[in-house]
Amino acid sequence: MSGRPGELRHRFVSLLSARGVLLEVISRLVGYSKTAVTEEVHRKQIRPVFQTGAVVMDGIFDADPQRP
């Protein structure tokens, strides 16, 4: 793999995100103390993490309202 350090970091974030690694873990691995920086800088690369969360939330809120 060749590329500038920033490009390598983006690829790293993208690969971890695609495997479902938690945003907090990705943030620590790339050297950010908070997830906000990871979200802002790598928004496109972490889309799979957000999609996974959205699917889980859909499952929670799409439950049958007739069930207790």
Beta strands, then each sheet from edge to edge (+ up, - down):
end
